[in-house]
């Protein structure tokens, strides 16, 4: 009979758990991908998972500030970071709750029957008890254990809030960088369109001169090749602009196919000089960078953990007590039973002092000290890293400003050279190859001018990112 019952139980368990057991298996072989019903279930769950969506005005030309504002409202990373900060805030509340007593309501009910030995005989006793009480426990003194826990929770909350700020700093920089790269891609596309028109003009000039016997067939072929190259460059620029736009809108939490209008590069003010010295930028970074402030907060957390570990060497004093009513019923053998009720309470103080624990407290103090020293070392290493980042960004900013000035001069000279070459070609003083070379040089100069202006804006954003200016209310992105 027992064997039959066991078989039935195993059959029921196998029928109920066969899907769960199969889902827990790994891939049968190492040379094929793993697929199972669990994967299908997850895919279906993912398909119905609601995705946040929002609309933008397809006719509006958005500024960088407006795009940043929209991204901060809708980017999932900022929401996740905010929720993590709220978790830390709740943990601080949990740590502070240790300073308050704990009050619990307890209702105890029991019924028992047992023999009682009375004058050489066992007498059967039946007892039923119903007892509601209020219990209170309170840690009166613990030599810094609770204070250390609160210090750790406070520091962790500061770290979470600073991490939230850093999420915004990185998001603002990512949006700014993507925005300026889009402007560069759009400017490059516009420059290649102008270059294509110039190449078409040179080709038309060559055809006209050939029809009048003033040019040769190779001249026309050279001009056609230059025009084809300009068309090829234009198609590459169009693709690069589309990719840059897709990257920007996905950073904002929109589908990559979203159409978005932004200001052109020519509408933006391009910085032309540095406003602060390198030392001022570095000092500002030391005061503002969220990661550096996080490192300081982590040192505080380590100090709180050390306080907790040291408190374990001292005794704790606790109070506990309860009070309530008891109502019971008792009966012995076949005698009549009786009900009774009355007040019940207990109160006590406990002094607990751990005298020996196998060196656990010593090891905890050693670990807390090591964590504090590691946090201090991380702070020093981070200062060196930020110093180098600001120095590099500042130097790149200076280089970008000089390149922008040189690019402007190059573009002016290239325009003059191209116009002079075309004019001389019309008088028969320059060859078709000279005009094509001047046209290519002008196209390159236009591209360099767009890249240089975009690079200045991008380096401005990078320097503001490295110094922490991006999340300061008084900071302005246009400040180089």
N, C-alpha and C positions, 0 to 999 in steps of 0.2 A: 504493500500500500504506500509506504514511504517513498519507494522508488518511482511509483506512478505520479505522486504529487510533485516530486522534484522535476520530473520530465515536463509536466504541465506548466510549472513555474518557468522553466527555461524556455519553453515554446512561447509563452506570453511575452517574456522579456525580449526574446529575439524578434518577435513581431512588432513590438513597440519601439525598439531601439535600433532596428536594422538600418534606417536612414541616417541616424546620428552616427552610428559606428562606421558606416561607409564614408561619411563626410570627413571623418577624422583620419582617413588613410592618406598616405603620401602617394606620389606618383609611382606607378609600378616599375618603371625603368628610368634610367638617368638620361636617355637619349630622346625623350619625347616630353612635350609640355604637359603639365597637369591640367586636367579638365574633369569636372564633376558636377553634380546637381547643385552643390553649394555655390559653385562659381556662377551658374545660371541664376540661382536665387539672388545672389548679390548684384548681378547685372540688372535684373528686373527691379530690385530695390533702388539701384542707382538711377534707373530710367524714370522712376516716379518721384525721385527726390526733388522737392521744389527748388528751383534756382532763382535767386534774386534777380530782378530785372527792373530797369528804369529807362526812361526815354530822354533823349536830348533834342534840342531844336535843330533840325537839319538846315535851317536857313540862317542861323546865328553864327557869327564869327567869334569863337571863344578866345579869351585871353588866357595866359598861363595861370593867373590867379584864379580865374573861374574854373579851369580844369583841375587845379589842385584842390579847390574847395569841393568839387564834385567827387573827386577820388577819395578824399578823406571821409566823405559821407557814405560811400558805397563800397570801398575796398574791404574785403573780408579779413585781411590781416589786422587792420585797426580794430575791428570788432572782436577778433579773437584775443588780441593783446589786452583790450579793455576788460574782457571777461576774466582773463588771468589775473589782472589787477584786482578785480572784485573778489576773486577767490582768496587772494592774500589779505584783503580787508576783512573777509569773514574769518580767516585764520587768526588775525589779531583779536577779533572779538572772542574767539574760542580761548585764546591765551588769557585774556583779561577776565574771563568768567571764573578762572580758578581763584580769584580773590573773593568770590561770593560763596555763601553756603549752598549746599545742595539739599533741596527739600523734595521728598518723594512720598507718594501715597501708596500704602501697601495694605492689601486685604488678604488675610491668611485664613484659610478654611481647611479643616482636616477632620477626618473621622477614623477612629482606630478601635480595634478590639484586641486586648492582650490579657494574659493572666497576671494576677498580682499575688505574691506570696504573703499570706497573712496567717500567723500562728500555725505554721506547718502545713498549710493547705494553699493550693492555687485557686484563686477566685477569679472568675471571668469578669473583666471590666470593659464596658463600652463607653467611649468618650467621643463627643462631637464638639468641635470648637470653631467659632467664627470670630475673627479678631481684626477689625480695621484700625490702622495706625498711621501716623505721620512720622516719617523718619527724617532726621536732619544730620548732615555731616558738614564739618567746616574745618579747613586747614588753617589754623591760627597763625602759625609761624613756620617758615622753612628755610631761613638763612639765604634767601636770594634765588631759590629755584624758580618760583613763579616770575620774579622780576626778570630773570634771565630769559625765560620763555617769551615774555612780553617784548623784551629788547630784540630778540631774534625775529619775532613776528613783525615788529615795527620796521626793522631793517629790510625784511623781505618785502613788505608793502612798498617801501621806498624804491627798492630794486624793481618791483613790478611796474610802479608808476613811471620810473625812468625808462624802463624797457618800452612802455607804451609811448613815451615821448620819442624814443629812438625809432620806433616803428613809423611814427609820423615823419621824422627826419628823413629816413630812408625812402619813404613813399614820396615825399615832396621832391627829393633829389631824383628819384627814378622818373617821376612825371616830368620834371624840368629837363632832365637829360633827354628823355624820349621826345619831348616837345622841340627842343633845339635841334635834335637830329632830324626830326621831321622837317623843320624849317630849312635845314641844310639840304636835305634831299629834295625839297620843293624848289629851293634856290638853284640847285644843280640842274634840276629838270628845266627850269626856266632859262638857265644859262645855255644849256644844250639846244633848246629851241631857238634861241637867238643865233647860236653857232650854226645850226642847220640852215637858218635863213641866209646867213652870210655865205655858207658853202653853196647854197642854191644860186645866190647872186653871182658868185665867182664862176660857177658852172655856166650860168646864162651869159655872162660876159665872154667866156671862152667860146661858146657856141656862136655868139654874134661875131666875134672877131674871126672865127674860122669861116663863117659864111662870107666875110669880106676879104678873105685871103690874108688876114693879119696874124693868124695863129695856125698851129699845126694840130693834126689829129692827136698826137700824144699829149698836147696841152689839155685838150678837151677830156681825154681819158683820165688824166691826173686830177682834173677838177671834179669829174664824176666820182672818182674813187674817194676824194675828200668829202664829197657830199654824202656818199654811202656810209663812210665812217662816222660822220656826224649823225646820220639817221640811226646807226647802230648804237652810238653813245646815248642818243635820246631814249631809245627803247630800254636800255639798261637803267637810265635815270628814272624812267616811269616806273619800272619794277621796284627800284630801291625806295621810291616815294611811297608806293603802296605798302611795302613791308614796314616802313617806318610808321605809317599811319596805323597799321594793324597792331604794331607793338604798343603804341600809345593807348589805343582804345582798350586793349586787353589789360593793360596795367590799371586802367580805370574800372575794370570789372564789366566791360561791355564785350559783346561778340566781335571777333576780329573783322567782320565784314561791315561793321558800322561806319557810316559816312559821317565825317566830322570836319567842320570848317574852322580854320585857325587863322590868326593874323599872319601876314607875310613878314619875311625877314626885314624888308625895307621899312616896315612900320615900327620896328623896335629901336630903342636907343642903345647904341653900342658904346660901352665904356671905353675911354681912351687913356686912362691913367690909373695908377694904384692910389687909393686914398689912405691906407694905413701901412705902417712898416711891418716887416716880418715879425719882429718881437711883439708888436701889438696883436697881430693875428694869432700868434702862438699862445700868448697869455689869455686871450679871449677864448681860445679853444680849451685851455686848461680849466677855465671857469664854467664853460657851457656844455662840453661834450657829455651826453648822457652816460656813455659807457664808463667814463672816468668817475662820474658821480656814483654810478652803480658800484664801481670797485670800492669806493669809500664806504658805501652802505654795506657791502659784503664784509668789510672789516668789522663794522659794528655788529653784524650778525654773528661773526666768529667770536667776538668778545662776549656777546650774550650767551653763546653756547659754552664758552669757558666759565662764565658765571654759573650756569646751570650745573656743569660738571663739578665745580668746586663745592657747590651747595650740598652735594651728596655726602660730604665728609661730616656734616653736622646733623643734629637730630631734627625731627619735625614734631610739632605739637598739633594734635587733632582733637576736636570735640565731636562726639556723636551721641545721638539720643533718639528716642522715639516715645510717642505717647498716643493712647487711643482707648478703645473700649474692647472688652472681651465678653463674649456670650457663649456659654457652653452647656452641654447636656451630658450627664453621667449616669451610669447604671452599673450595679454590681450584682452578678449572678441573676437571680430571678426577682430581686428586690425592686421596688418601684424606682423609676428614674427621676432625676431632678434637673431643673434648669437653674442657671446662675449667671450673673453678669456683674461687671465691675471695671474700674479703671485700671489700665496698665501703663507703665512708663519706665524708661531706663535713661540714664544720663551718665556720661563718662568722659574722661580726658585720657588721651593716649600720648605718651612720649615714646617715639620710635627712633632708635639710633642704630644704624648698621655698623657693626664692629669689624666684620670681616666679610669680604665678598670675592676672594680670589683675585685681588688686584684689578677688579673691573673699574673702580673709580680712578685709579692711577692711570690706567690706559685711556679712559675717556678724557682725562685732563690732558694727557700727552697728545691725543688726537685733536682736541680743541685748540691747543697751543699751536700745533702744526698747521691746522687750518687757518688760524689767524696769521701766522707768518707767511703762509702761501698766498693769502689774500693781499697782504702788504707787498709781497714780491710781484704779484699780478698787477697791482696798482703802479709800481715803478716801471714795469715792462710796458704797460699801456701808455704811460706818459711818454716814454721814449718813442713808441709807435706813433702816437699822435703828433709829437714833435716832427718826426720825419714826414708824416703825411702832409702836415701844413706847409713844411718847407718845400716839399715836392710840388704841391698844388700852387704855392705862391710863385715858385720859379716858373712853372708851366704857364701861370697867368701872365707873368712878365714876358715870357717868350711869345705867347699868343698876341699880346698887345703889339710887340715889335713886328711880328709877322703880319698883323693886320695893317699896320702902316706901310710895310713893304709891299703887301698885296695891292693896296690902293694905288701906290706909285706904279707898280707893275701894270695894273690894269690901264691906268692913264697912258703910260708909254706904249702899251700894246695897241690901244685904240688909235693913237696917233700914227704908229708904225703901219697898221693895217690900212688906214685911210691914205697915208702917203704912198704905200705900195700900190694900191688900186689906182691912185691918180697917176703915178709914174707909169703903171702898166698901160693906162689909157693913152699915154703919149709915146708908148713904145720904148720907154727907158728901162723898164723892168720886165722880167719874164713871168710867165704864168706860175712857174714854180716858186718864185719869190712871193707872189700874192698868196698862194696856197700856204706857204710856210708862215706868212704873217697872219693869215686867217687861223691857222692851227695854234699859233702862239697866243692870239687873242682869245680863242676858246679856252686854252689852258689858263690864261690870266683871269678870265671870268670865273672859272671853276675855283681857282685859288682864292679869289676875292670872297666868294660865297663861303668857302670852307674856313677862311680866316675869320670872317665876321661871326660865323657860327661857333668857331672854336673859342673866341673870346667869351661869348655868352655861356658856352658849356663850362669853361674854366671858371667863370664867375660863380656858376651854380656849384661847381666842385669845391671851390674855396669856401663858399658859404656852408657847404655840407661838412667839410673837414673842421671848420671852426665851430659848428653848431649854430650858426646864425639862422639857419632855415626854420628853426622852431622858436626863435625869439620874436616877440611881438614887435619890438622896435627895429628889427633888422629888415633890410630891403634887399631883394634879390639882385637889383641893379648895382648894388654896392660891390666894386671889384676888390 
